[in-house]
Amino acid sequence: PELARRRLDFTRFKIFFVDERCVLPDSPDSNYRWARELFLEPLKIGSGRVFRLRGEDCPVTAAGDASKAAAANVPPADGLPRFDCVVLGIGPDMHTASIFPDTMGLLDSPKIYDVCHTKSSKFWRITLTGRAILNARAILAPVLGKSKAPVLERLEASVAAGDFSTPAAAVFGRAKNCSVFAGF
């Protein structure tokens, strides 16, 4: 609702998803479903400007298709698409995007999008890789809710100590232009 009142010209935006669970697009577990209901439909952002991750397809095929779409629609820099802005969350296990502590190899994957299955989730996932995330012009991280306060404290301590052993610390500690917005 707040974005709708600001009257931004969303016809100029291209929206790519950072990650998705391999579920149907109407599943309660689908990131696309939540984005569609809370953001895309209220702001009347046309489907031609939205590049969703097709979680209902074979994950490898969907990651490849998403990589091709990003390469074709986002100007490159340093051999990867340079997204204007990537919005990330931080999980209690210090994952970000769908890069989890047991899938750290996704931080250095040469692909734009890749797939993973982690012990902590029942779903296969498609995710923007660490190299593609770090190639963005800006990274934004809204960290909201009291349950996230210890997560943010752990992230801050890790980054300050130069400990990049978790996905969130590896991304946020190495990002060139990153803003974290905390609300507890």
C-alpha positions in Angstrom: 0.0 0.0 0.0 2.8 2.5 0.8 4.5 1.9 -2.5 1.2 2.4 -4.4 0.7 5.8 -2.7 4.2 6.9 -3.9 3.1 6.6 -7.5 6.4 5.2 -8.8 6.6 4.4 -12.5 6.8 0.6 -12.3 6.6 0.3 -16.1 10.4 0.9 -16.0 11.1 -1.9 -13.5 12.1 -5.4 -14.3 11.6 -7.7 -11.3 13.6 -10.8 -10.9 13.3 -13.2 -8.0 16.3 -14.0 -5.8 15.1 -17.5 -4.8 12.2 -19.8 -4.9 11.2 -23.1 -3.4 10.3 -25.8 -6.0 6.6 -25.7 -5.5 3.6 -24.6 -7.5 3.2 -20.8 -7.9 0.0 -20.8 -5.8 1.5 -22.8 -3.0 1.6 -21.0 0.4 5.4 -21.8 0.3 5.9 -19.9 -2.9 7.8 -16.6 -2.8 6.2 -15.7 -6.1 2.7 -16.2 -4.6 3.5 -13.8 -1.7 5.1 -11.2 -4.0 2.1 -11.4 -6.4 -0.5 -10.9 -3.7 1.4 -8.3 -1.6 3.3 -6.3 -4.3 2.8 -7.2 -7.9 -1.0 -7.2 -8.2 -1.7 -4.2 -5.9 0.9 -2.1 -7.9 -0.5 -3.5 -11.2 3.0 -4.6 -12.4 2.5 -6.5 -15.6 3.6 -10.0 -16.0 5.9 -9.0 -18.9 8.1 -7.2 -16.4 8.2 -10.0 -13.8 10.7 -12.8 -14.2 9.7 -15.4 -11.7 11.5 -18.6 -10.9 9.4 -21.5 -12.2 9.5 -23.7 -9.1 7.0 -26.1 -10.7 9.5 -27.0 -13.4 12.6 -29.2 -13.2 14.9 -27.1 -10.9 17.9 -27.4 -13.2 15.9 -26.3 -16.2 14.2 -23.5 -14.3 17.6 -22.2 -13.0 19.0 -22.3 -16.6 16.0 -20.5 -17.9 16.2 -17.8 -15.2 19.9 -17.4 -15.9 19.2 -16.9 -19.6 16.5 -14.3 -18.9 18.7 -12.4 -16.5 21.6 -12.4 -19.0 19.2 -11.2 -21.8 17.5 -8.4 -19.7 20.0 -7.1 -17.3 23.1 -5.2 -18.4 26.3 -7.1 -17.7 29.4 -6.2 -15.7 32.3 -8.4 -14.8 30.8 -11.3 -16.8 27.5 -11.4 -14.9 24.2 -9.4 -15.0 24.5 -6.3 -12.8 21.1 -6.0 -11.0 20.4 -2.5 -9.8 19.2 -3.7 -6.4 19.0 -7.1 -4.8 16.7 -7.5 -1.7 17.7 -10.2 0.7 16.6 -11.6 4.0 18.6 -13.3 6.7 17.4 -16.6 8.2 18.0 -17.7 11.8 20.7 -20.2 10.5 22.4 -17.2 8.8 21.3 -18.2 5.3 20.5 -15.6 2.7 18.8 -16.1 -0.6 18.7 -19.9 -0.7 22.3 -20.2 0.2 22.5 -22.2 3.4 25.4 -23.1 5.7 25.5 -26.6 4.0 25.3 -25.1 0.5 28.2 -22.6 0.8 29.5 -23.6 -2.6 26.7 -21.5 -4.1 28.6 -18.4 -3.0 31.2 -19.1 -5.7 29.2 -20.8 -8.3 30.0 -19.4 -11.8 26.3 -19.6 -12.7 23.8 -16.8 -12.3 21.1 -19.1 -10.8 21.7 -22.5 -9.4 19.8 -25.2 -7.5 20.2 -26.7 -4.0 18.6 -29.0 -1.5 19.5 -28.4 2.1 19.1 -30.6 5.1 17.0 -27.9 6.8 14.2 -27.8 4.1 12.0 -30.3 2.4 12.1 -28.4 -0.8 14.6 -28.2 -3.7 15.3 -24.5 -4.3 16.5 -22.2 -7.1 18.7 -19.3 -6.0 20.7 -16.4 -7.3 24.3 -17.3 -6.6 26.7 -15.4 -4.4 28.7 -14.0 -7.3 25.6 -12.7 -9.0 24.3 -11.2 -5.7 27.6 -9.4 -5.0 27.7 -8.1 -8.6 24.6 -6.0 -7.9 24.9 -2.2 -7.6 23.2 -2.3 -4.2 22.0 -4.9 -1.7 19.1 -4.1 0.7 18.3 -6.2 3.7 15.2 -5.5 5.7 15.6 -7.3 9.1 12.3 -7.1 10.8 10.8 -8.6 14.0 12.1 -9.3 17.4 13.2 -12.8 16.5 15.7 -11.3 14.0 17.5 -9.2 16.6 19.9 -12.0 17.6 20.4 -12.8 13.9 21.5 -9.3 13.2 23.8 -9.2 16.3 25.5 -12.4 15.1 25.8 -11.0 11.6 27.4 -7.8 12.9 29.8 -9.7 15.1 30.8 -12.1 12.3 31.5 -9.3 9.8 33.4 -7.2 12.4 35.6 -10.2 13.1 36.1 -10.9 9.4 34.4 -14.3 9.9 32.6 -15.1 6.6 31.8 -18.7 7.5 28.1 -18.3 7.1 26.3 -17.3 3.9 24.9 -14.0 5.3 28.3 -12.9 6.7 30.0 -13.9 3.4 27.5 -11.8 1.4 27.0 -8.8 3.6 30.6 -8.7 4.7 31.9 -8.6 1.1 29.2 -6.4 -0.4 30.3 -3.1 -1.9 27.1 -1.3 -1.3 24.8 -2.8 1.3 22.1 -1.3 3.5 20.5 -3.2 6.4 17.2 -1.9 7.7 16.4 -3.2 11.2 13.0 -2.9 12.8 12.4 -4.6 16.2 
